[in-house]
Amino acid sequence: MHKSWIVALAATLTVPAGAQTAASPSPTPDYTQDAAWLCRPSRADACAANLDVTVVRADGKQTVERFRPAAAPAFDCFYVYPTVSNDPTPNSDITAGPEEQAVATAQAARFASKCRVFAPLYRQVTLTALRQTMTGGAPAVDRAMALADVTAAWKSYLARDNKGRGVVLIGHSQGSGLLKQMIAQTLEGSSAQRNVISAILLGTNVAVPAGKAVGGDLKQMPICTQAGQYGCVVTYVTFRADSPPPANSRFGKVPQPGMVAACVNPVALLGPKAANDAIFNTKGPGMSSAAQPAWSSVGPPVTTPFVKAPGLISTECVSRDGFSYLAVTVNADLKDPRTDRISGDVVVGGSILKDWGLHLLDNSVTMGNLVELTGVQAKAWRGVGLPSK
């Protein structure tokens, strides 16, 4: 997986408000043009890459699952990627580099087994700007520009492509934050809200009143509480079960009094018999994390780009010391040949940044479950076509 994406994920929320001043923009994107999109249906792009998976079982036996996109998907997915751009300017242009392509392949492409995938390019705050900020600079980043682009892309999608179809919103980190703002400012209360099957907002904090499913950052869309629900939000931030958020963590806690960061475990939504269907990058999440050990001490090396290890991890939502988060347990078995470790901690200068948790694996730890869940939600949505109460 491309190094720049992983480094970006480890920096994306570090820009202070004081640095959010106007940037010199590249031309405004024209989302009626296919070139303004990172992914569109029926096109050879980042969302049409090889997604084959090697399944490594506890005894070390391997099988390969070939990925097949849906022949006639019944609904759509609208994906906004996290901070990845290596452009030298504070806000990016809308030319897709290898970093944008890599993250779309990892985070969005697999949903094509259920939906048509649309992913706009947008003038995001760049990795370059974030690095400058982290070293004491004050680049003229423009977050309003990024939000305006995502909103314009959404409106173009509705006018050009939607045609009354249901749609799942998907984001991670900066992308989730932008989608959360767009939902609150543009989508809620509009006629298009009835088309939203769900919103998957990973790696960002979504505030809700303690003990309630709606309110806080979003006034109308509740968090999802059952698989057959639609018009709702799936959101979480990820930490190892044995390394909970330290007091200084930016993830899993919100500043609003009486509010908590929502945590929705997609595995739990799918029922008591559901198991984690994690799908990992074979080589690990990237160079800001420790290298992934061999998936098994027996058998050939894994050659597909992605891997599953059934039963290796389990997840649950945890509330502890004011934080709410998805806790990941690695079910290690020293007696079997399969690995007992997953890499994913953010490592800088040889030290693990515990306040970042498993941010690099937010999508991976439930990827298969998320894909399955969208299909269940879409089926429920098609039965009524309006958000459930």
Secondary structure, 3 states (H helix, E strand, C coil): CCHHHHHHHCCCCCCCHHHCCCCCCCCCCCCCCHHHEEECCCCCCHHHCCCCEEEECCCCCEEEECCCCCCCCCEEEEEECCCCCCCCCCECCCCCCHHHHHHHHHHCHHHHHCEEEEEECCCCECHHHHHHHHCCCCCCCCHHHHHHHHHHHHHHHHHHHHCCCCEEEEEECHHHHHHHHHHHHHHCCCHHHHHEEEEEEECCCCEEECCCCCECCECCCCECCCCCCCCEEEEECEEECCCCCCCCCCCCCCCCCCEEECCCCHHHHCCCCCCCCCCEECCCCCCCCCCCCCCECCCCCCCCCEEECCCCEEEEEEEECCEEEEEEEECCCCCCCECCCCCCCCEECCEECHHHCCHHHCCHHHHHHHHHHHHHHHHHHHHHCCCCC
